[in-house]
Amino acid sequence: MGIYKPGRPAKYDPNTGQGNKPPQAPGEYRIRDGAGKVVYVGETNDLNRRMNEHKRNGKFN
């Protein structure tokens, strides 16, 4: 996949707030649909900031 090694093994649900929040660190992330299928893969310098951007832009249902 990307240049980053696999990150947190725990999942985080931004809609409910359950799980471990992503760190403010570089990494690779995946957005899954309701069935668990990966619909988006991205890389960022700040996982927490990027998750909040996706949340504000309506990427999460």
C-alpha positions in Angstrom: 0.0 0.0 0.0 1.7 3.2 1.2 5.0 4.1 2.7 3.6 4.0 6.2 3.6 0.9 8.3 0.3 -0.4 9.6 -1.0 1.8 12.5 -3.5 1.4 15.2 -5.0 -2.0 15.3 -8.1 -0.6 17.1 -10.9 0.9 15.0 -12.4 4.3 15.6 -16.0 5.3 14.7 -16.2 9.1 14.3 -20.0 9.1 14.3 -20.2 7.4 17.8 -16.8 8.3 19.2 -16.1 4.7 20.1 -12.6 3.4 19.9 -9.2 5.0 20.0 -9.0 8.5 18.4 -6.3 8.7 15.7 -3.1 10.3 16.7 -1.7 13.6 15.4 0.9 11.7 13.5 1.6 10.7 9.8 -0.1 7.6 8.6 -2.4 5.8 6.2 -6.1 5.5 6.7 -9.1 3.6 5.3 -12.7 4.6 5.2 -15.1 1.7 5.0 -18.8 1.6 4.1 -21.5 0.0 6.2 -20.7 -3.5 4.9 -17.0 -3.2 5.9 -15.8 -2.7 2.3 -12.9 -0.2 1.9 -14.2 2.7 -0.2 -11.3 5.1 0.3 -7.6 4.9 1.2 -5.5 8.0 1.9 -2.2 9.1 3.5 -1.7 12.2 5.6 0.8 14.0 7.9 -1.8 14.3 10.7 -4.4 11.5 11.0 -6.5 13.3 13.6 -6.8 16.5 11.5 -7.6 14.6 8.3 -10.3 12.6 10.1 -11.9 15.8 11.2 -11.8 17.2 7.7 -13.5 14.2 6.3 -16.1 14.4 9.0 -16.8 18.1 8.3 -17.1 17.4 4.5 -19.6 14.6 5.0 -17.4 11.6 4.0 -18.9 9.7 7.0 -22.5 8.6 6.8 
